[in-house]
Amino acid sequence: MVSQTAATLPAAFDRLRVGIALYNVDDATIRDANDRLEALLGYTVCDLRGMPVERYTANTYGFSAEDFAERLRTAVEGEPQRFTWRVKRADGELVWTSVSLTQRGSDGDARALAEIRDITDYYTASRRETLFWRVLRHNLRNETNKIVGYAEQIRLAAATDGCRIADEDRRIADEETRRHVRDAAASVRSTAMDLGTVATSVKEIQQAAVQSKTDRSHRAATEAVRDVVAALDSTYPNATVRVEERRSMWVHVDAAFDHALRHAIENAIRHGDGSDPVVEVTVGPSPNTGRVEIRVADRNPPIPQTEIDALDEFADLTSTRHGTGVSLFVMKWCIESIGGELAFERREPRGNLVRLYLPARDSPHGVTGDETR
C-alpha cells in the first residue's frame, strides 16, 4: 500500500499482476507506474510521465480522456471510482481494461492510485454471449415467424381452390391464387436464405473468437483489401469497387479481417438503389491516431440509426431498439478481435462511410508503423 506522502510506488508493486499507476490529478498525468502497466500499455514509465491521457485512450470509444480526468477528480475527493476503459497501446492495438481509482496523498498534493486490469478476454466473452442471445431472441425468432406467416398465406390460397364459382371468375381467382402463392413462396425462400446468412455470420464470429495472434499474417494493408474485393467480383459482377491507396501501410490480420471488410463492402453493394452500385475503398493512415484506416464509402440511403445503436455492447434489446440483421455485429466483432475498431459516418448529401481502424505494423522494407503516424 502506498503511504499518504509517497510520490512513487514501492518496488514490490512490480511483482503484481495488475497495472498500477499513480496519477497527478491537476493534469491527469502519471507520476509513477509498475512494470505490469508498462506491459499493458506498451510504453515505458518514462514515456508515460507527462503523456496526455488521450494519447492512450481509444479515440472513437465513447469514454473520453475528459471523462477519465473527471473520474480522477472525483476519486481524490473521497469517492472511489470503478469503470471500464478502452485503451490504445503504443502499437495501436485496442484492449479493454477495468479501472479502480482511489484517493492517495494529502490535500496539498492530491493524487489518485489506479489499478488497471486487462479484461479483454472476459469482456469479449460477455459480449459474444450477449450477441448470441440477441440473435436468438430477435433475428431467429422474427425470421421463423415470417416463414410461418408466409406458409399460412400459401395454405389459405390453396384452400380457395375448391370453391364453386363461375368459369371466368374461377380463371381470375386461379390467377390471383397463383400470384399469392408465388409471392409467398418467394418470401419464404428469401427469409430462409436470410436465416442461412445469420448462421454463417454466427460461424464467422465464432471463428474470430477462437483464433489467436499466431493465426495472423503480416501483410500490406492494400494487398489484403484487394484480395477481399477480388473474392467478391464473381458474386457481384455489376458492382464497381474502387480501391485507392493513400499510403503504403502494413497490418497483422487473419480471416476475421476478411469477414469484416467483406460485410462492409457487401452492405454497400446490396443496399444501393441502382443496378450498378459503386463502392470506394480507401487505405491510408488515420489523421488522428496514425492507425491504418480503411474507409468504405457509398452513396446509399443512410444506415438506420437503430442498427448502429444496437451495436452498443450491453444495451437492452427491445422491440423498438434492435438491429434487423447481424452483419454490422460481424463487422464490429471481427475487427475488434484483431485489436481494431469500427466507426460509422453519414456522408453529405447522401451516403455512408464505414471506417475500419487497425494497428499499423512495421514494414518488412524498413519503414516502421511509427514512421507512418
C-alpha positions as CSV (number, residue, x, y, z in Angstrom):
1,M,0.0,0.0,0.0
2,V,1.3,3.5,-0.9
3,S,1.8,5.8,2.0
4,Q,0.0,9.1,2.3
5,T,3.1,11.1,1.4
6,A,4.9,8.8,-1.1
7,A,5.4,10.3,-4.6
8,T,6.5,7.0,-6.1
9,L,5.4,3.4,-5.9
10,P,7.2,0.8,-3.8
11,A,9.3,-1.7,-5.7
12,A,7.1,-4.5,-4.5
13,F,4.4,-3.3,-6.9
14,D,6.4,-4.5,-9.8
15,R,5.6,-8.1,-8.7
16,L,1.8,-7.5,-9.0
17,R,-0.1,-8.9,-12.0
18,V,-2.3,-5.8,-12.2
19,G,-1.2,-2.5,-13.7
20,I,-0.7,0.2,-11.1
21,A,-0.3,4.0,-11.8
22,L,0.0,7.0,-9.5
23,Y,-1.8,9.9,-11.2
24,N,-1.4,13.6,-10.7
25,V,-4.9,15.0,-10.6
26,D,-4.3,18.5,-11.8
27,D,-3.2,17.5,-15.3
28,A,-4.2,13.8,-15.3
29,T,-0.6,12.5,-15.9
30,I,1.1,9.5,-14.5
31,R,3.7,10.2,-11.7
32,D,4.8,6.6,-11.4
33,A,3.8,3.1,-12.6
34,N,4.8,-0.5,-12.2
35,D,6.2,-3.0,-14.7
36,R,2.8,-4.5,-15.4
37,L,1.4,-1.2,-16.6
38,E,4.3,-0.9,-19.0
39,A,3.5,-4.3,-20.5
40,L,-0.2,-3.4,-20.7
41,L,0.1,-0.1,-22.4
42,G,3.3,-0.7,-24.3
43,Y,5.0,2.5,-23.1
44,T,7.8,2.8,-20.6
45,V,7.2,4.6,-17.4
46,C,9.5,7.4,-18.6
47,D,7.3,7.7,-21.7
48,L,4.1,7.7,-19.7
49,R,5.1,10.5,-17.4
50,G,3.6,13.7,-18.7
51,M,1.9,12.0,-21.6
52,P,-1.7,13.2,-22.0
53,V,-4.4,10.6,-21.3
54,E,-5.9,11.0,-24.8
55,R,-2.7,9.5,-26.2
56,Y,-3.6,6.1,-24.9
57,T,-7.4,6.3,-24.8
58,A,-9.3,4.8,-27.8
59,N,-10.3,8.0,-29.6
60,T,-13.5,6.5,-31.1
61,Y,-14.7,5.0,-27.9
62,G,-17.5,6.8,-26.0
63,F,-15.4,7.1,-22.8
64,S,-13.1,10.1,-23.4
65,A,-9.9,11.4,-21.8
66,E,-12.0,14.2,-20.2
67,D,-14.2,11.5,-18.6
68,F,-11.1,9.9,-17.2
69,A,-9.8,13.2,-15.8
70,E,-13.2,13.8,-14.1
71,R,-13.1,10.4,-12.5
72,L,-9.7,11.2,-11.1
73,R,-11.0,14.4,-9.5
74,T,-14.0,12.5,-8.1
75,A,-11.7,9.8,-6.6
76,V,-9.4,12.3,-4.8
77,E,-12.5,13.9,-3.3
78,G,-13.1,10.7,-1.5
79,E,-15.4,8.8,-3.8
80,P,-13.7,5.7,-5.2
81,Q,-14.3,5.0,-8.9
82,R,-14.6,1.8,-10.9
83,F,-15.3,1.7,-14.6
84,T,-14.4,0.1,-18.0
85,W,-11.9,1.9,-20.1
86,R,-10.7,1.1,-23.6
87,V,-7.1,1.9,-24.0
88,K,-4.9,2.2,-27.1
89,R,-1.5,0.6,-26.7
90,A,1.7,2.1,-28.1
91,D,1.4,-0.3,-31.1
92,G,-2.1,0.9,-31.8
93,E,-3.9,-2.2,-30.6
94,L,-7.0,-1.6,-28.5
95,V,-7.6,-3.5,-25.3
96,W,-10.4,-3.4,-22.7
97,T,-9.5,-2.6,-19.1
98,S,-11.1,-2.4,-15.8
99,V,-10.0,0.6,-13.7
100,S,-10.3,1.3,-10.0
101,L,-9.4,4.7,-8.6
102,T,-8.8,5.6,-5.0
103,Q,-7.5,8.7,-3.2
104,R,-3.8,9.0,-2.3
105,G,-1.8,11.9,-0.9
106,S,-2.5,14.9,1.2
107,D,-4.8,17.8,0.4
108,G,-1.9,19.9,-0.8
109,D,-0.6,17.1,-3.1
110,A,-3.7,15.1,-4.0
111,R,-3.3,12.2,-6.4
112,A,-5.1,9.0,-7.3
113,L,-4.0,5.4,-7.3
114,A,-5.2,3.5,-10.4
115,E,-5.5,-0.3,-10.6
116,I,-5.8,-1.2,-14.2
117,R,-6.6,-4.8,-15.3
118,D,-6.7,-6.2,-18.8
119,I,-10.2,-7.7,-19.2
120,T,-10.2,-8.1,-22.9
121,D,-10.9,-11.9,-22.8
122,Y,-13.6,-11.6,-20.2
123,Y,-15.2,-8.6,-21.9
124,T,-15.3,-10.2,-25.4
125,A,-16.7,-13.4,-24.0
126,S,-19.5,-11.5,-22.3
127,R,-20.2,-9.5,-25.5
128,R,-20.3,-12.7,-27.5
129,E,-22.9,-14.2,-25.1
130,T,-24.9,-11.0,-25.4
131,L,-24.8,-11.1,-29.2
132,F,-25.9,-14.7,-29.4
133,W,-28.8,-14.0,-27.2
134,R,-29.8,-11.1,-29.4
135,V,-29.6,-13.4,-32.4
136,L,-31.8,-16.0,-30.7
137,R,-34.3,-13.5,-29.3
138,H,-34.7,-11.3,-32.3
139,N,-33.3,-12.4,-35.6
140,L,-34.1,-16.1,-35.5
141,R,-37.5,-15.6,-33.9
142,N,-38.5,-12.9,-36.4
143,E,-37.4,-14.9,-39.4
144,T,-39.1,-18.1,-38.3
145,N,-42.3,-16.1,-37.6
146,K,-42.1,-14.7,-41.2
147,I,-41.8,-18.2,-42.6
148,V,-44.9,-19.3,-40.6
149,G,-46.8,-16.3,-41.9
150,Y,-46.0,-16.9,-45.5
151,A,-46.8,-20.6,-45.2
152,E,-50.2,-19.7,-43.8
153,Q,-50.8,-17.4,-46.8
154,I,-50.0,-20.4,-49.1
155,R,-52.3,-22.6,-47.2
156,L,-55.2,-20.1,-47.4
157,A,-54.6,-19.5,-51.1
158,A,-54.7,-23.2,-51.8
159,A,-57.9,-23.6,-49.7
160,T,-59.9,-21.3,-52.0
161,D,-59.3,-23.6,-55.0
162,G,-62.3,-25.8,-54.2
163,C,-64.9,-23.0,-54.1
164,R,-67.8,-23.2,-56.6
165,I,-67.6,-20.1,-58.8
166,A,-68.2,-19.3,-62.4
167,D,-65.6,-20.3,-65.0
168,E,-64.5,-16.7,-65.7
169,D,-64.4,-15.9,-62.0
170,R,-62.5,-19.1,-61.4
171,R,-59.9,-18.2,-64.0
172,I,-59.4,-14.8,-62.3
173,A,-59.3,-16.5,-58.9
174,D,-56.8,-19.1,-60.1
175,E,-54.5,-16.4,-61.4
176,E,-54.8,-14.5,-58.2
177,T,-54.2,-17.6,-56.2
178,R,-51.1,-18.5,-58.2
179,R,-49.8,-14.9,-57.7
180,H,-50.3,-15.1,-54.0
181,V,-48.6,-18.5,-53.8
182,R,-45.7,-17.3,-55.9
183,D,-45.2,-14.2,-53.8
184,A,-45.5,-16.1,-50.6
185,A,-43.1,-18.8,-51.8
186,A,-40.6,-16.2,-52.9
187,S,-40.8,-14.6,-49.5
188,V,-40.3,-18.0,-47.8
189,R,-37.2,-18.6,-49.9
190,S,-35.8,-15.1,-49.2
191,T,-36.4,-15.5,-45.5
192,A,-34.8,-18.9,-45.4
193,M,-31.7,-17.6,-47.2
194,D,-31.6,-14.8,-44.6
195,L,-31.6,-17.5,-41.9
196,G,-28.7,-19.2,-43.6
197,T,-26.8,-15.9,-43.7
198,V,-27.4,-15.5,-39.9
199,A,-26.0,-18.9,-39.3
200,T,-22.9,-18.1,-41.5
201,S,-22.4,-14.8,-39.6
202,V,-22.5,-16.5,-36.3
203,K,-19.9,-19.0,-37.5
204,E,-17.7,-16.1,-38.6
205,I,-17.9,-14.5,-35.2
206,Q,-17.1,-17.9,-33.5
207,Q,-14.1,-18.3,-35.8
208,A,-12.8,-14.8,-34.8
209,A,-13.3,-15.7,-31.2
210,V,-11.2,-18.8,-31.2
211,Q,-8.3,-17.5,-33.4
212,S,-5.1,-16.4,-31.7
213,K,-2.4,-14.0,-32.7
214,T,-0.4,-16.9,-34.1
215,D,-3.0,-17.3,-36.8
216,R,-2.4,-13.8,-38.1
217,S,-0.1,-12.9,-41.1
218,H,1.9,-9.8,-41.7
219,R,0.5,-8.2,-44.9
220,A,0.4,-4.9,-46.9
221,A,-3.0,-3.4,-46.0
222,T,-3.9,-2.6,-49.6
223,E,-3.0,-6.1,-50.7
224,A,-5.3,-7.6,-48.1
225,V,-8.1,-5.3,-49.1
226,R,-7.7,-6.1,-52.8
227,D,-7.9,-9.8,-52.1
228,V,-11.2,-9.3,-50.4
229,V,-12.5,-7.2,-53.3
230,A,-11.3,-9.8,-55.8
231,A,-13.2,-12.6,-54.0
232,L,-16.5,-10.6,-54.4
233,D,-16.1,-10.0,-58.2
234,S,-17.9,-13.1,-59.3
235,T,-20.8,-12.6,-56.8
236,Y,-21.5,-9.0,-57.8
237,P,-20.4,-8.7,-61.4
238,N,-22.4,-5.4,-61.9
239,A,-20.7,-3.7,-58.9
240,T,-17.7,-1.4,-59.2
241,V,-15.4,-1.4,-56.2
242,R,-12.5,1.0,-56.5
243,V,-9.5,0.7,-54.2
244,E,-7.3,3.7,-53.6
245,E,-4.0,3.6,-51.5
246,R,-3.1,6.9,-49.9
247,R,0.0,5.5,-48.3
248,S,1.6,2.0,-48.1
249,M,0.9,0.5,-44.7
250,W,1.1,-2.9,-43.1
251,V,-1.2,-4.9,-40.8
252,H,-1.4,-8.1,-38.8
253,V,-4.6,-9.8,-39.9
254,D,-6.4,-13.1,-40.1
255,A,-9.7,-14.4,-41.5
256,A,-11.6,-12.0,-39.2
257,F,-10.4,-9.1,-41.2
258,D,-11.7,-10.7,-44.4
259,H,-15.1,-11.2,-42.8
260,A,-15.3,-7.6,-41.5
261,L,-14.3,-6.0,-44.8
262,R,-16.4,-8.3,-46.9
263,H,-19.6,-7.5,-44.9
264,A,-18.8,-3.7,-45.2
265,I,-18.4,-3.9,-49.0
266,E,-21.4,-6.3,-49.4
267,N,-23.6,-4.0,-47.4
268,A,-22.6,-1.1,-49.6
269,I,-23.3,-3.1,-52.8
270,R,-26.6,-4.7,-51.7
271,H,-28.3,-1.6,-50.2
272,G,-27.7,0.6,-53.2
273,D,-30.7,2.0,-55.2
274,G,-29.1,1.4,-58.7
275,S,-28.4,-1.8,-60.6
276,D,-24.7,-0.8,-61.0
277,P,-23.5,0.2,-57.5
278,V,-20.2,1.9,-56.9
279,V,-18.2,1.5,-53.7
280,E,-15.0,3.3,-53.0
281,V,-12.4,1.8,-50.6
282,T,-9.5,4.0,-49.4
283,V,-6.5,2.7,-47.5
284,G,-4.2,5.1,-45.5
285,P,-3.2,6.4,-42.1
286,S,-5.8,7.8,-39.7
287,P,-5.2,11.6,-39.4
288,N,-5.8,11.4,-35.6
289,T,-4.1,8.2,-34.5
290,G,-1.8,7.0,-37.2
291,R,-3.5,3.7,-37.3
292,V,-4.4,2.0,-40.6
293,E,-7.7,3.4,-41.7
294,I,-9.8,1.6,-44.3
295,R,-12.7,3.6,-45.5
296,V,-15.7,2.1,-47.3
297,A,-17.8,4.8,-48.9
298,D,-21.1,4.5,-50.8
299,R,-24.0,6.8,-51.9
300,N,-26.8,4.7,-50.4
301,P,-29.6,5.7,-48.1
302,P,-28.2,6.1,-44.5
303,I,-27.7,3.1,-42.3
304,P,-30.6,3.3,-39.8
305,Q,-29.5,4.7,-36.5
306,T,-31.3,1.8,-34.7
307,E,-28.8,-0.6,-36.5
308,I,-25.8,1.4,-35.2
309,D,-27.3,1.8,-31.7
310,A,-27.8,-1.9,-31.5
311,L,-24.1,-2.4,-31.5
312,D,-23.9,-0.9,-28.0
313,E,-22.4,-3.9,-26.2
314,F,-24.6,-4.3,-23.2
315,A,-27.6,-2.2,-24.1
316,D,-31.0,-3.8,-23.6
317,L,-32.6,-5.1,-26.8
318,T,-36.2,-4.1,-27.0
319,S,-38.9,-4.3,-29.7
320,T,-38.2,-0.7,-30.7
321,R,-34.4,-0.8,-30.4
322,H,-32.6,-3.6,-32.3
323,G,-30.8,-4.4,-35.5
324,T,-32.6,-6.2,-38.3
325,G,-29.6,-8.3,-39.1
326,V,-26.2,-9.4,-37.8
327,S,-23.9,-8.1,-40.5
328,L,-22.8,-5.0,-38.5
329,F,-22.2,-7.2,-35.5
330,V,-19.9,-9.4,-37.5
331,M,-18.0,-6.3,-38.7
332,K,-17.6,-4.9,-35.2
333,W,-16.8,-8.2,-33.6
334,C,-14.3,-9.3,-36.2
335,I,-12.4,-6.1,-36.5
336,E,-12.2,-5.7,-32.7
337,S,-10.9,-9.3,-32.4
338,I,-7.7,-8.2,-34.1
339,G,-7.2,-5.1,-32.0
340,G,-9.1,-2.8,-34.3
341,E,-12.1,-0.5,-34.2
342,L,-15.2,0.3,-36.3
343,A,-16.9,3.6,-36.8
344,F,-19.8,4.9,-39.0
345,E,-20.4,8.3,-40.5
346,R,-23.1,9.8,-42.8
347,R,-22.0,11.4,-46.0
348,E,-23.5,14.6,-47.4
349,P,-25.6,14.9,-49.3
350,R,-26.1,11.2,-49.3
351,G,-24.3,8.0,-48.4
352,N,-22.4,6.2,-45.7
353,L,-18.8,6.0,-44.6
354,V,-17.6,2.9,-42.7
355,R,-14.2,3.2,-41.1
356,L,-12.2,0.2,-40.1
357,Y,-9.2,1.0,-37.9
358,L,-6.2,-1.4,-37.4
359,P,-2.9,-1.1,-35.6
360,A,-0.1,-0.1,-38.0
361,R,2.7,-2.6,-38.2
362,D,6.3,-2.4,-39.3
363,S,7.0,-2.7,-43.0
364,P,9.4,-5.5,-43.9
365,H,11.2,-2.9,-46.0
366,G,12.4,-1.0,-43.0
367,V,9.6,1.6,-42.6
368,T,8.1,1.3,-39.2
369,G,4.5,1.8,-38.2
370,D,5.5,4.8,-36.1
371,E,7.1,6.5,-39.1
372,T,3.7,6.4,-40.8
373,R,2.0,8.3,-38.0
